[in-house]
Amino acid sequence: MTHEFIIIGAGQAGIAMSQKLKKESISHLVVDNNEKIGASWRSRYNSLVLFTPRNYSSLPGLPMDGRPEGYPTKDEMANYLKKYVKHFQLPISLDVKVLKLEKEQNQFLLHTSNGLYKSRNVIVATGAFQKPFIPISQDRDEIQQIHSSSYKDPIDINGHNILVVGGGNSGAQIATELAETKNVTISISHKLKFLPLEKFGRSIFYWLDRLHLLHAGIDTKRGRIFKKRKDPIFGYDLKKLIQKDSIKIRPRLEKISGKKVLFSDGSSLAIDSIIWSTGFKPSYEWISIEGAINSKGAPIHQRGISPCENLYFIGLPWQFQRGSSLVCGVGLDAEFLTQYILNNRLI
């Protein structure tokens, strides 16, 4: 069977796109390699709480349950996505892994764990968090080393002296949690910038929205300035622990030698475990279409529209604005792509 549209990925980006297409009566199917909706959220560390409040953690057409100004847990987010799919009765096939995407003439071929799918249009919605990135090759025999995407709970971390590498929000939350029971050092390559979760009784995201920063496009001066800046740490928990010397700060990690790590300032430290909170890198090796992916392995696109005809992307970091890879902003990109599709659709 040939579908008009297939969306690859049933995370927040994929189901937001599906909701928009269904609203316009555009026939489509969503495929996802997980067995349940929201699986990627449930796999995150146990204590994860979003720094976006519920009223900025909802997809188009269905607000999250609970106090709008409250902050949802990762399981609450997973339950919400499941509810969203059921509420809009979105056409999703789970446990279908796309192994290879090709294009022959005007038709896409999706080689999957469930056989061959064919479609005239494909929307790739596999998300911003794909392949864990670890910048230093290391000998794993001496110390425990895990990426933040595999971290679950402090009880699983060996020893007492822990190094968290990376200055993003996940690293900040993990370091703060570990500091309750362990001796924690955080290694960063840039100065940390902190923003409050709330200001004058309102979420900081409310103010970013009011200042037209949250959804400022990369074609605007505000958007270009915002994109150049490192992401801030939301909340002051880590800052307070650093000020109390409960968490130590070290510069960029340069080398691992046995149970000792060496930093860019020449200092060293003996540690038992490393948590790599160093982000992710693209993983599009399965897309075998000329002109779709650049030499760095990232999609070639303009606002999610590929130069490869009838191929689209959604949920990419800074696809067009700061919120493109966040729940609060992906709906805007889904709306843009839907309108583009309607305007260029061949009936």
Order of alpha helices (4+ residues) and beta strands (2+ residues): beta-alpha-beta-alpha-alpha-beta-beta-beta-beta-beta-beta-beta-alpha-beta-beta-beta-beta-alpha-alpha-beta-alpha-beta-beta-beta-beta-beta-beta-beta-alpha
